[in-house]
Amino acid sequence: MLAKPAKAVPVGYSHEPKWDGFRALVFRDGDEVYIGSRSGKDLGRYFPEVVAAARAELPRRCVLDGEIAVPVYREGRKRLDWESLSQRIHPAQSRIDRLAGETPAIFIGFDVLAVGDENLMGQPFRRRREVLVSAYPGVGTCRISRVTEDADIAADWFSRFEGAGLDGVISKPLDGAYVPGKREMVKVKHSRTAEAVVLGYRPHKSQPRAIGSMLLGLYLDETLVPIGGIGAFNARKREEYLALLEPMRTADSVAGEPNRWSSPDKTGEWVPVRPELVVEFDYDQMEGMRLRHTAKFRRWRPDREPRSCGYEQLDVPVNYDLDDVLTAGA
């Protein structure tokens, strides 16, 4: 079941934190455990510690919907870390086994589709939530998302929990069934605007004479630091921006940015350009020094000097400990 975006937390729903990880469906039938992504990718191979926990902690026969995430300690607090999570998707079994020990993941359940012989997908969320919280303890590797029906509390979570690495708020109809493939839920995500310098571009894979995405950078003192990219241009804009950027090329290629399913050592190739153009973009959150997700192009800013694009313009969320978010959900 999917979610449609909204600008504010709605009234009359069940609300929960939006966990920024890999969406995962966990199927357990005795010792057999399968963990699938939204696209059908087998996640169990990459998270053996979650598979083991599912065997030890979940009901013997069940199907759960939730999120796989990696918590880390940063500045004395625990928070979800996207970079550590994305590094877990790797083809080498030796690396998978090592990272399972170094950066173990957790599963956060937020819905239940079946337990035993009972198919719960047609039941209202109120009932599914009751079954979920009674199905397993939720205090080990397999956790349970906290919820509230108070829209004001959810709006407070939206602000406070960002410092623990969360991505916003998800709202579900209390009487709604679980409908696969339909946008029956509502999501409210963080949205911000900033300006950055265009460092280069990636050629489009299938459209000739066009760009696929742009690489952005911000100044940290005197150093221009890559922070991520902008994509999702239409065909006309891809050609227009190539005509703009190609005359500004400075070399053949530089290392690019890893995507959600690639490891950092398998980046694409970028064509660098002179750092002279400034772009305004929309983004949700930063992960350390980089954008957590791909940004959205807003407009060119010919009135801005590249040197004025620094990290100081970015919002810094209040630190919040992940354990304080998770504990109330148990």
C-alpha positions in Angstrom: 0.0 0.0 0.0 1.4 3.4 -1.0 1.0 7.0 0.2 0.1 10.3 -1.5 1.8 13.5 -0.5 0.1 16.2 1.5 1.3 19.6 2.9 -0.1 19.1 6.4 -1.0 16.3 8.9 -4.7 15.4 8.3 -7.3 15.1 11.1 -9.1 11.8 11.7 -6.3 9.4 10.8 -3.8 7.2 12.6 -0.4 8.8 12.5 3.1 7.4 12.8 6.7 8.5 12.1 7.9 8.1 8.5 10.9 5.8 8.9 13.5 6.6 6.3 14.8 3.2 5.3 14.0 0.4 2.8 10.3 -0.5 2.7 10.1 -4.2 3.3 7.5 -7.0 3.4 8.5 -9.8 5.8 7.0 -13.3 5.2 7.6 -15.9 7.8 6.4 -19.5 7.6 8.2 -21.5 10.2 12.0 -21.4 9.5 11.4 -20.0 6.1 11.7 -16.2 6.0 11.5 -14.0 2.9 12.0 -10.2 2.9 10.9 -8.4 -0.2 11.3 -4.7 -1.3 8.6 -2.7 -3.0 10.0 -3.7 -6.4 10.3 -7.3 -5.5 14.0 -7.2 -4.7 15.2 -9.9 -2.2 16.4 -8.0 0.8 17.0 -11.0 3.0 20.4 -11.7 1.4 21.7 -8.3 2.4 20.3 -8.3 6.0 20.9 -11.8 7.5 20.6 -10.4 11.0 17.0 -9.3 10.3 16.2 -12.7 8.8 17.6 -14.4 12.0 15.6 -12.0 14.2 12.4 -12.7 12.2 12.8 -16.4 13.0 13.4 -15.7 16.7 11.0 -12.8 17.4 8.0 -12.9 15.0 4.9 -15.1 15.0 5.6 -18.5 13.3 3.4 -17.7 10.4 2.9 -14.0 9.5 3.2 -11.3 6.8 4.3 -7.8 8.1 4.8 -4.5 6.4 7.5 -2.2 7.7 10.9 -0.6 7.1 14.5 -1.8 7.4 16.8 0.9 8.8 20.3 1.1 10.3 20.7 3.1 13.6 24.1 4.6 14.4 25.5 6.8 17.2 26.3 10.3 16.3 27.1 13.2 18.6 26.1 11.1 21.6 22.7 10.1 20.2 21.3 7.3 18.2 19.7 8.1 14.8 18.9 6.4 11.5 21.7 6.7 9.0 20.9 6.5 5.3 24.5 6.1 4.2 25.2 3.1 6.4 22.0 1.5 5.2 22.8 2.0 1.5 26.2 0.5 2.0 24.5 -2.8 3.0 23.5 -3.4 -0.6 26.6 -5.1 -1.9 27.3 -8.1 -4.1 30.1 -9.6 -2.0 28.9 -12.0 0.7 32.0 -11.4 2.8 31.1 -7.6 2.9 27.5 -8.4 3.7 28.5 -10.6 6.7 31.0 -8.0 8.0 28.5 -5.1 7.8 25.8 -7.2 9.4 28.1 -7.2 12.5 29.4 -3.6 12.2 26.2 -1.8 11.3 23.3 -4.1 12.2 19.9 -3.2 10.9 16.5 -3.2 12.6 13.0 -3.9 11.2 10.2 -1.5 12.2 6.8 -3.1 11.7 3.9 -0.7 11.0 1.3 -3.0 9.5 0.3 -6.7 9.5 -1.3 -8.4 6.5 -1.7 -11.9 8.0 -1.1 -14.0 11.1 -1.5 -17.7 11.2 -4.4 -18.6 8.9 -6.0 -15.2 9.2 -5.9 -12.8 6.2 -6.1 -9.3 7.7 -5.8 -7.2 4.5 -9.6 -6.6 4.5 -9.7 -5.6 8.1 -9.7 -1.9 9.2 -6.4 -0.5 10.3 -7.7 -0.2 13.9 -8.0 -4.0 14.0 -4.7 -4.6 12.2 -2.9 -2.4 14.7 -4.3 -4.4 17.6 -3.0 -7.6 16.0 0.4 -6.0 15.3 1.1 -4.9 18.9 0.0 -8.3 20.2 1.9 -10.3 17.7 5.5 -9.8 19.0 7.3 -8.0 21.8 8.8 -5.3 19.6 11.8 -4.7 21.8 14.5 -6.6 19.9 15.7 -6.3 16.3 12.1 -6.4 15.2 10.4 -3.2 16.5 6.9 -1.7 16.3 6.2 1.8 15.1 4.5 4.1 17.6 1.2 5.7 16.5 -1.2 8.5 17.6 -4.6 9.6 16.5 -3.9 13.2 17.7 -2.9 15.3 14.7 -1.3 17.9 16.9 1.0 15.3 18.4 1.9 14.0 15.0 2.7 17.6 13.9 5.0 17.8 16.9 6.7 14.5 15.9 7.2 15.9 12.4 9.5 18.6 13.8 11.1 16.8 16.8 11.9 13.4 15.3 13.7 14.7 12.3 16.9 14.9 14.4 16.7 11.1 14.9 16.9 10.6 11.2 13.1 10.3 10.4 11.6 11.5 7.2 8.2 13.0 8.2 4.8 11.6 9.2 2.6 8.9 7.6 -1.2 8.9 8.2 -3.6 6.0 7.7 -7.4 5.8 7.5 -8.5 4.2 10.8 -11.2 2.2 9.0 -9.3 1.6 5.8 -8.4 -1.8 4.5 -4.9 -2.7 3.3 -5.0 -2.1 -0.5 -1.8 -3.1 -2.4 -0.6 -0.7 -5.1 -3.1 2.0 -4.1 -2.2 5.4 -2.5 -4.5 5.0 0.5 -2.1 6.5 3.0 -1.0 10.2 3.4 2.6 11.3 3.7 3.9 14.6 5.0 7.6 15.1 4.3 10.1 17.8 5.1 10.6 20.2 2.2 13.2 23.0 2.1 14.8 25.3 -0.5 18.5 26.2 -0.9 20.9 27.4 -3.5 24.0 25.5 -4.7 26.7 25.6 -7.4 26.4 23.3 -10.4 29.6 21.2 -10.5 28.8 19.0 -13.5 26.3 16.7 -15.2 25.7 13.1 -16.0 24.9 12.3 -19.7 21.5 10.7 -20.2 21.6 7.0 -20.8 19.1 6.7 -23.6 18.4 10.2 -24.8 21.2 11.5 -27.1 22.5 15.0 -26.6 20.9 15.3 -23.2 21.8 15.4 -19.5 20.4 12.9 -17.0 21.2 14.8 -13.9 23.3 17.6 -12.4 25.8 17.5 -9.6 25.6 20.2 -6.9 28.1 21.6 -4.5 28.3 23.9 -1.5 31.2 25.9 -0.1 32.7 24.8 3.2 35.2 27.7 3.9 37.2 27.7 0.6 36.4 24.2 -0.5 33.5 23.3 -2.9 32.0 20.1 -1.6 29.7 17.8 -3.7 26.4 17.3 -1.9 24.3 15.3 -4.4 22.3 15.8 -7.5 19.2 17.0 -9.3 17.3 14.8 -11.7 13.8 14.2 -13.2 14.0 16.7 -16.0 11.7 16.4 -19.0 13.1 15.6 -22.5 13.2 19.2 -23.7 14.9 20.5 -20.5 17.5 17.7 -20.7 18.6 18.9 -24.1 18.4 22.6 -23.2 20.6 22.1 -20.1 23.2 20.1 -22.1 23.5 23.0 -24.5 24.0 25.3 -21.5 26.5 23.1 -19.6 28.5 21.4 -22.4 30.5 24.6 -23.3 31.5 24.8 -19.6 33.3 21.4 -19.5 36.6 21.3 -17.7 37.6 17.6 -17.9 36.3 14.2 -19.0 34.7 12.9 -15.9 34.7 12.8 -12.1 33.2 10.4 -9.6 29.4 10.6 -9.2 26.9 9.9 -6.5 25.7 6.4 -5.5 22.0 5.7 -5.9 19.7 3.9 -3.5 20.7 0.4 -4.7 24.3 0.8 -5.6 27.4 0.7 -3.3 29.6 3.8 -3.0 32.4 2.2 -5.0 30.1 1.8 -8.0 29.3 5.3 -8.9 28.4 6.7 -12.3 30.5 9.2 -14.3 30.1 12.9 -14.2 31.3 15.6 -16.6 32.6 18.5 -14.5 31.9 22.1 -15.5 33.2 25.4 -14.3 31.6 26.3 -11.0 29.9 29.4 -12.2 26.1 28.6 -12.3 23.9 28.8 -9.2 20.6 26.8 -9.0 17.8 27.0 -6.5 16.5 23.5 -5.5 14.0 21.8 -3.2 15.2 19.1 -0.8 14.0 17.3 2.2 16.9 16.5 4.5 20.7 16.3 4.7 22.6 13.1 5.7 25.8 14.5 7.1 27.4 16.7 4.4 25.2 15.4 1.6 21.6 15.4 0.4 19.7 12.4 1.7 17.6 12.1 -1.5 17.8 13.5 -5.0 16.8 17.2 -5.0 14.3 18.9 -7.3 15.1 21.7 -9.6 13.3 25.0 -8.9 15.0 27.8 -10.9 18.3 29.3 -12.0 19.7 32.0 -9.8 21.8 34.3 -12.0 21.6 36.9 -9.2 23.6 34.7 -6.8 27.4 34.5 -6.6 28.7 30.9 -6.4 30.8 31.8 -3.3 27.6 32.7 -1.5 26.4 29.1 -1.6 27.5 27.7 1.7 26.4 25.1 4.3 25.2 27.9 6.7 22.0 28.3 4.7 20.8 24.8 5.5 18.4 24.0 8.3 19.8 21.9 11.1 17.3 19.7 12.9 17.3 19.4 16.7 19.1 16.3 17.9 16.7 13.6 19.0 17.5 10.1 20.1 16.1 7.2 18.1 15.5 5.1 21.2 13.1 7.8 22.5 11.1 7.4 19.3 11.1 3.6 19.3 10.4 2.9 23.0 6.9 4.3 23.0 6.0 2.0 20.1 6.8 -1.2 22.0 
